[in-house]
């Protein structure tokens, strides 16, 4: 749902003009960061790597994809390869709008292991400890959002430690630590779906009418990095997705939907990095389709399918090479001296 919301956001004025529909998609990156926090906590619990190895493990996949994305955007923008503008685009994360997210992710992965160690630290007053860390991170997020700038990169990428995204990342870690989304039952799923759906619709209507006035008064984010408005939307959507897909998964003839969505989710990174490539260079200039439903189907189909095609063509062979090299190194280390 997060990547679909990103594409809905970026096709405003192309596939639709309703501002309320646009506002409904603004939870997208906040939901990405929530889920990233959950997955990072799970990965740290499983691997328990050193700080340096944790950073490398977390970033190698996205960095490879980012370099490829910057190269492709550069070639199509300049119709040639020019090293200096290419390196400038790499450093400033501006070859295409969505690439700011890579720098945001780097910020969070640099502090990922430190945050995990705080959360995993065992003490008697564990809830008070987690709450205290949360308050400290809110203060840090407030300062970095309002008083930091990294290379003039857009949004959370241009704020030290991601600005308010830092708190969302921590919240995702806590959700995983306390196993909020484990022990799945039909009742739990239905309750999550009902509460998440109702809360999302109500808060979305509030966001459309409030126009971020509450965030302006708090000085704690806004559009990007997000303020309270979009953080709440992201949490509501997380509950809604958790409940909905677990309920669907329990229905035999509909379980293929969850498998398909799960498959799409495994390609989210490349869809995020490359959907604007297809939108900006192919669809918007050349795909003049009058019927709105056909236009939506074609646009979303090409943005998703084309991005996955790029992954299979360029990146999977590279990842296969690194995987084979890692397996070979492990085999060598296991041999007796």
C-alpha positions as CSV (number, residue, x, y, z in Angstrom):
1,X,0.0,0.0,0.0
2,X,2.9,2.4,0.7
3,X,4.3,2.1,-2.9
4,X,0.9,2.4,-4.4
5,X,0.4,5.6,-2.4
6,X,3.7,6.9,-3.7
7,X,2.6,6.4,-7.3
8,X,-0.8,7.9,-6.6
9,X,1.0,11.0,-5.1
10,X,3.2,11.4,-8.1
11,X,0.4,11.0,-10.7
12,X,-1.6,13.9,-9.2
13,X,-2.7,16.2,-12.1
14,X,-2.0,13.4,-14.6
15,X,-4.4,10.6,-13.6
16,X,-6.7,12.7,-11.3
17,X,-7.3,16.2,-10.1
18,X,-9.2,15.7,-6.8
19,X,-7.1,17.2,-4.0
20,X,-8.7,15.0,-1.4
21,X,-7.6,11.9,-3.3
22,X,-4.1,13.4,-3.3
23,X,-4.1,14.0,0.5
24,X,-5.1,10.3,1.0
25,X,-1.7,9.2,-0.4
26,X,0.5,11.3,1.9
27,X,1.0,8.6,4.4
28,X,3.3,6.7,2.0
29,X,6.8,7.4,3.1
30,X,5.9,7.5,6.7
31,X,4.5,4.0,6.3
32,X,7.7,2.9,4.6
33,X,9.7,4.1,7.6
34,X,7.4,2.5,10.1
35,X,7.9,-0.9,8.3
36,X,11.6,-0.3,8.0
37,X,11.8,0.1,11.8
38,X,10.0,-3.2,12.3
39,X,12.2,-5.0,9.8
40,X,15.4,-3.5,11.1
41,X,14.6,-4.6,14.7
42,X,13.8,-8.1,13.4
43,X,17.1,-8.2,11.4
44,X,19.2,-7.0,14.3
45,X,17.6,-9.6,16.6
46,X,18.4,-12.3,14.1
47,X,21.9,-11.4,13.1
48,X,23.4,-9.5,16.0
49,X,26.2,-8.1,13.7
50,X,28.7,-5.5,14.8
51,X,27.9,-1.8,14.0
52,X,30.0,-1.7,10.8
53,X,28.7,-5.0,9.5
54,X,25.1,-3.9,10.3
55,X,25.5,-0.7,8.3
56,X,27.0,-2.6,5.3
57,X,24.3,-5.3,5.5
58,X,21.5,-2.7,5.6
59,X,22.8,-0.5,2.8
60,X,24.5,-2.6,0.2
61,X,21.3,-3.5,-1.7
62,X,19.9,0.0,-1.8
63,X,23.2,1.6,-2.7
64,X,23.7,-0.7,-5.7
65,X,20.1,0.1,-6.9
66,X,20.6,3.8,-6.2
67,X,23.8,4.0,-8.4
68,X,22.0,2.2,-11.2
69,X,19.0,4.5,-10.9
70,X,21.1,7.6,-11.0
71,X,23.0,6.3,-14.0
72,X,19.8,5.6,-15.9
73,X,18.2,8.9,-15.1
74,X,21.4,10.7,-16.0
75,X,21.6,9.0,-19.4
76,X,18.0,9.8,-20.3
77,X,18.3,13.4,-19.0
78,X,21.6,14.4,-20.8
79,X,21.3,11.9,-23.7
80,X,25.0,11.0,-23.0
81,X,27.3,10.2,-20.1
82,X,29.0,13.2,-18.4
83,X,31.0,12.2,-15.3
84,X,30.9,15.5,-13.4
85,X,27.0,15.9,-13.6
86,X,26.7,12.2,-12.8
87,X,28.8,12.5,-9.7
88,X,27.0,15.6,-8.7
89,X,23.7,13.8,-9.0
90,X,25.1,10.9,-6.9
91,X,26.2,13.2,-4.1
92,X,23.1,15.5,-4.1
93,X,20.5,12.7,-4.6
94,X,18.7,14.8,-7.2
95,X,18.7,12.8,-10.4
96,X,15.0,12.3,-9.8
97,X,12.7,13.4,-7.0
98,X,12.2,10.1,-5.2
99,X,15.9,9.5,-4.8
100,X,16.1,11.7,-1.7
101,X,14.7,8.6,0.1
102,X,18.0,6.9,-0.3
103,X,19.8,9.5,1.8
104,X,17.0,9.4,4.3
105,X,17.4,5.6,4.6
106,X,21.2,6.0,4.9
107,X,20.6,8.4,7.9
108,X,18.4,5.8,9.6
109,X,20.7,2.9,8.9
110,X,23.7,4.8,10.4
111,X,21.8,5.0,13.7
112,X,19.9,1.7,13.4
113,X,22.2,-0.4,15.5
114,X,22.5,2.2,18.2
115,X,18.8,2.5,18.6
116,X,18.4,-1.3,18.6
117,X,20.9,-1.5,21.5
118,X,18.9,1.0,23.5
119,X,15.7,-0.9,22.9
120,X,17.1,-4.3,23.5
121,X,18.9,-3.2,26.7
122,X,17.3,-5.2,29.5
123,X,16.2,-3.4,32.7
124,X,13.5,-3.8,35.2
125,X,11.7,-0.6,34.2
126,X,11.7,-1.5,30.5
127,X,8.6,0.4,29.6
128,X,9.8,3.6,31.4
129,X,13.2,3.2,29.6
130,X,11.5,2.9,26.2
131,X,9.2,5.8,26.9
132,X,12.2,7.9,28.0
133,X,14.2,7.1,24.8
134,X,11.1,8.0,22.9
135,X,10.9,11.4,24.5
136,X,14.6,12.0,23.8
137,X,14.1,11.1,20.2
138,X,11.2,13.5,19.9
139,X,13.4,16.3,21.1
140,X,16.2,15.3,18.8
141,X,13.8,15.0,15.8
142,X,12.4,18.5,16.7
143,X,15.9,20.0,16.6
144,X,17.1,18.2,13.5
145,X,13.9,19.0,11.6
146,X,14.0,22.7,12.3
147,X,17.8,23.3,12.6
148,X,19.6,21.0,10.2
149,X,20.3,20.9,6.5
150,X,22.1,18.2,4.6
151,X,23.2,19.2,1.1
152,X,19.8,20.9,0.5
153,X,18.3,17.5,-0.3
154,X,14.5,17.4,-0.3
155,X,12.5,16.3,2.7
156,X,13.8,13.9,5.4
157,X,16.9,13.2,3.3
158,X,18.1,16.7,3.9
159,X,17.6,16.6,7.7
160,X,20.1,15.1,10.1
161,X,19.0,11.6,11.1
162,X,15.9,12.0,8.9
163,X,14.2,14.6,11.1
164,X,10.9,13.4,12.4
165,X,11.3,10.2,10.5
166,X,13.7,9.2,13.3
167,X,10.8,8.9,15.7
168,X,8.7,6.9,13.2
169,X,11.6,4.5,12.8
170,X,11.8,4.1,16.5
171,X,8.1,3.5,16.8
172,X,8.4,0.8,14.1
173,X,11.1,-0.9,16.2
174,X,8.9,-0.8,19.3
175,X,6.0,-2.3,17.4
176,X,8.2,-5.2,16.5
177,X,9.8,-5.5,20.0
178,X,6.4,-5.7,21.7
179,X,5.1,-8.1,19.0
180,X,2.0,-6.0,18.3
181,X,1.5,-7.8,15.0
182,X,2.1,-11.3,16.1
183,X,-0.3,-14.0,17.4
184,X,-2.6,-13.4,14.5
185,X,-6.2,-14.4,15.0
186,X,-9.4,-13.6,13.0
187,X,-10.8,-11.5,15.8
188,X,-7.6,-9.5,16.1
189,X,-7.4,-9.0,12.4
190,X,-11.0,-7.8,12.2
191,X,-10.6,-5.4,15.1
192,X,-7.4,-4.0,13.5
193,X,-9.1,-3.7,10.1
194,X,-12.2,-1.9,11.6
195,X,-10.2,0.5,13.9
196,X,-7.6,1.2,11.3
197,X,-10.1,1.8,8.5
198,X,-12.4,4.0,10.5
199,X,-9.6,6.0,12.1
200,X,-7.9,6.4,8.7
201,X,-11.1,7.8,7.1
202,X,-11.8,10.1,10.0
203,X,-8.3,11.4,10.2
204,X,-8.0,11.8,6.4
205,X,-11.1,14.0,6.4
206,X,-9.5,16.0,9.3
207,X,-6.2,16.3,7.5
208,X,-8.0,17.7,4.3
209,X,-9.8,20.3,6.4
210,X,-7.0,21.1,8.8
211,X,-4.4,21.6,6.0
212,X,-1.5,20.8,8.5
213,X,-2.4,23.7,10.9
214,X,-1.8,21.4,13.8
215,X,1.7,20.6,12.5
216,X,2.4,24.3,11.9
217,X,1.6,25.1,15.5
218,X,3.7,22.2,16.8
219,X,6.7,22.9,14.5
220,X,7.2,19.2,14.4
221,X,7.4,18.4,10.7
222,X,4.8,18.9,8.0
223,X,4.7,17.3,4.6
224,X,8.2,15.9,4.5
225,X,9.6,15.2,7.1
226,X,6.1,14.4,8.4
227,X,4.3,16.0,11.3
228,X,1.7,14.4,13.5
229,X,-1.0,14.4,10.8
230,X,0.8,12.1,8.4
231,X,2.3,10.0,11.2
232,X,-1.2,9.2,12.4
233,X,-2.4,8.4,8.9
234,X,0.6,6.0,8.5
235,X,-0.3,4.1,11.7
236,X,-3.9,3.9,10.7
237,X,-3.0,2.5,7.3
238,X,-0.6,0.0,9.0
239,X,-3.5,-1.3,11.1
240,X,-5.9,-1.4,8.2
241,X,-3.4,-3.3,6.0
242,X,-2.5,-5.8,8.8
243,X,-6.2,-6.6,9.4
244,X,-7.3,-6.6,5.8
245,X,-4.6,-8.9,4.4
246,X,-4.8,-11.3,7.3
247,X,-8.6,-11.6,6.9
248,X,-8.2,-12.1,3.1
249,X,-5.4,-14.7,3.7
250,X,-7.8,-16.8,5.7
251,X,-10.2,-17.1,2.7
252,X,-8.9,-19.9,0.4
253,X,-9.9,-18.5,-3.0
254,X,-8.6,-15.0,-2.1
255,X,-5.3,-16.0,-0.6
256,X,-3.7,-15.5,-4.1
257,X,-4.2,-11.8,-3.6
258,X,-2.0,-11.8,-0.5
259,X,0.6,-13.8,-2.3
260,X,0.6,-11.4,-5.2
261,X,0.8,-8.3,-2.9
262,X,3.7,-10.0,-1.0
263,X,5.5,-10.6,-4.3
264,X,5.0,-7.0,-5.3
265,X,6.3,-6.0,-1.8
266,X,9.6,-7.8,-2.5
267,X,10.2,-5.4,-5.4
268,X,9.2,-2.2,-3.6
269,X,12.7,-0.7,-3.7
270,X,12.9,-0.8,-7.5
271,X,9.4,0.3,-8.0
272,X,10.1,3.3,-5.8
273,X,13.3,4.2,-7.5
274,X,12.2,3.7,-11.1
275,X,8.5,4.5,-11.3
276,X,9.2,8.1,-12.1
277,X,11.6,7.0,-14.9
278,X,8.7,5.4,-16.7
279,X,6.3,8.2,-15.7
280,X,8.5,11.1,-16.8
281,X,10.2,9.8,-19.9
282,X,7.6,7.5,-21.4
283,X,4.1,7.7,-20.1
284,X,3.5,11.4,-19.6
285,X,5.1,12.4,-23.0
286,X,3.7,9.6,-25.1
287,X,0.8,7.7,-23.5
288,X,-2.2,9.9,-24.4
289,X,-5.1,7.7,-23.4
290,X,-8.6,9.3,-23.1
291,X,-10.4,6.6,-21.1
292,X,-9.5,7.3,-17.4
293,X,-9.7,3.6,-16.3
294,X,-7.6,2.4,-19.1
295,X,-5.1,5.2,-18.5
296,X,-4.8,4.3,-14.8
297,X,-4.3,0.6,-15.7
298,X,-1.6,1.4,-18.3
299,X,0.2,3.9,-16.1
300,X,0.3,1.7,-13.0
301,X,1.1,-1.4,-15.0
302,X,4.0,0.2,-16.8
303,X,5.4,1.9,-13.7
304,X,5.3,-1.4,-11.7
305,X,6.1,-3.9,-14.5
306,X,8.8,-1.7,-16.0
307,X,10.6,-1.2,-12.7
308,X,10.6,-4.9,-11.9
309,X,11.9,-5.5,-15.4
310,X,14.9,-3.2,-14.7
311,X,15.5,-5.1,-11.4
312,X,15.5,-8.5,-13.2
313,X,17.7,-7.2,-16.1
314,X,20.4,-5.3,-14.2
315,X,20.3,-6.0,-10.5
316,X,19.5,-9.6,-9.8
317,X,22.7,-10.8,-11.6
318,X,24.8,-8.4,-9.4
319,X,23.1,-9.6,-6.3
320,X,23.5,-13.3,-7.4
321,X,27.3,-12.6,-7.8
322,X,27.6,-11.1,-4.3
323,X,25.6,-14.0,-2.9
324,X,27.8,-16.6,-4.6
325,X,30.9,-14.7,-3.4
326,X,29.6,-14.7,0.2
327,X,28.8,-18.4,0.1
328,X,32.3,-19.1,-1.2
329,X,33.9,-17.1,1.6
330,X,31.8,-18.9,4.2
331,X,32.9,-22.2,2.7
332,X,36.6,-21.2,2.8
333,X,36.3,-20.1,6.4
334,X,34.7,-23.4,7.4
335,X,37.6,-25.5,6.0
336,X,40.1,-26.7,8.5
337,X,43.4,-24.8,8.5
